[in-house]
Amino acid sequence: MRIGIFATLAFLALVACKDEESAALPEASMLTEEAMGYYCQMNLLAHEGPKAQAHLAGQEFPLWFSQVRDGVAYLKSPEQSAEIRVIYVNDMGEAESWAEPGIDNWINAVDAFYVVGSSAIGGMGAPELVPFSERAEAEKYAGEHGGEIMQLGDIPMEMVLSPVDTSPMDMEEMGMTPMDMEKMDGNP
């Protein structure tokens, strides 16, 4: 009986620690016109699909990411050394549409269910990790768009850190003209 009481007390202590840790996390910031992507330095509202925000220790404002994939890449990058307090991602189950993922429907990235390997392409043209707060919503999306469901810790580092081939055909689908692509290559 003493072992059972000790195990129960230990469990309650762990739960209390987790509750204190969660209470100390910064709240998600609302997505506004001022939000610029950490990697691309472009306005996030100009890009479709879900976004991510990372709150770092000692920083007042979050780092913003144009794609959830980029936020997860930041987290899993071997060079990343800042203390990440929390990462939030759009809950696409609450999104108005792919074009309007939401400005205040954030969920903790650790708690999300991600559809990985679907046909979804994010705002920067890379395959997207599509986050949901409810597993059933993720299953429904995967049934319609392909992919498998994973949680943050299960997403392989290679999936978000490997180079992405954005062929000219893909760039044209994003609305870029051949002239735009030549300018990117340094040709006038």
Secondary structure as the mmCIF struct_conf table of DSSP 4:
data_model
#
loop_
_struct_conf.conf_type_id
_struct_conf.id
_struct_conf.beg_label_comp_id
_struct_conf.beg_label_asym_id
_struct_conf.beg_label_seq_id
_struct_conf.end_label_comp_id
_struct_conf.end_label_asym_id
_struct_conf.end_label_seq_id
HELX_RH_AL_P HELX_RH_AL_P1 ARG A 2 ALA A 23
TURN_TY1_P TURN_TY1_P1 ALA A 24 ALA A 24
BEND BEND1 LEU A 25 LEU A 25
HELX_LH_PP_P HELX_LH_PP_P1 PRO A 26 LEU A 31
TURN_TY1_P TURN_TY1_P2 GLU A 33 GLU A 34
STRN STRN1 MET A 36 GLY A 37
TURN_TY1_P TURN_TY1_P3 TYR A 38 CYS A 40
STRN STRN2 ASN A 43 ASN A 43
HELX_RH_3T_P HELX_RH_3T_P1 LEU A 44 ALA A 46
BEND BEND2 HIS A 47 HIS A 47
BEND BEND3 GLY A 49 GLY A 49
STRN STRN3 ALA A 52 LEU A 56
TURN_TY1_P TURN_TY1_P4 ALA A 57 GLY A 58
BEND BEND4 GLU A 60 PHE A 61
STRN STRN4 LEU A 63 PHE A 65
BEND BEND5 SER A 66 GLN A 67
HELX_RH_AL_P HELX_RH_AL_P2 VAL A 68 LYS A 76
TURN_TY1_P TURN_TY1_P5 PRO A 78 GLU A 79
BEND BEND6 ALA A 82 ALA A 82
STRN STRN5 ILE A 84 ASN A 90
TURN_TY1_P TURN_TY1_P6 MET A 92 GLY A 93
BEND BEND7 GLU A 94 GLU A 94
BEND BEND8 GLU A 96 GLU A 96
BEND BEND9 TRP A 98 ALA A 99
BEND BEND10 ILE A 103 ASP A 104
STRN STRN6 TRP A 106 ASN A 108
TURN_TY1_P TURN_TY1_P7 ALA A 109 ASP A 111
STRN STRN7 PHE A 113 VAL A 116
BEND BEND11 GLY A 117 SER A 119
STRN STRN8 ILE A 121 ILE A 121
TURN_TY1_P TURN_TY1_P8 GLY A 123 MET A 124
BEND BEND12 GLY A 125 ALA A 126
STRN STRN9 PRO A 127 PRO A 127
STRN STRN10 VAL A 130 PHE A 132
BEND BEND13 SER A 133 GLU A 134
HELX_RH_AL_P HELX_RH_AL_P3 ARG A 135 HIS A 145
STRN STRN11 GLU A 148 MET A 150
HELX_RH_3T_P HELX_RH_3T_P2 LEU A 152 ASP A 154
BEND BEND14 ILE A 155 ILE A 155
HELX_RH_AL_P HELX_RH_AL_P4 MET A 157 LEU A 161
BEND BEND15 SER A 162 SER A 162
HELX_RH_AL_P HELX_RH_AL_P5 PRO A 168 GLU A 173
TURN_TY1_P TURN_TY1_P9 MET A 174 GLY A 175
HELX_RH_AL_P HELX_RH_AL_P6 PRO A 178 MET A 184
TURN_TY1_P TURN_TY1_P10 ASP A 185 GLY A 186
#
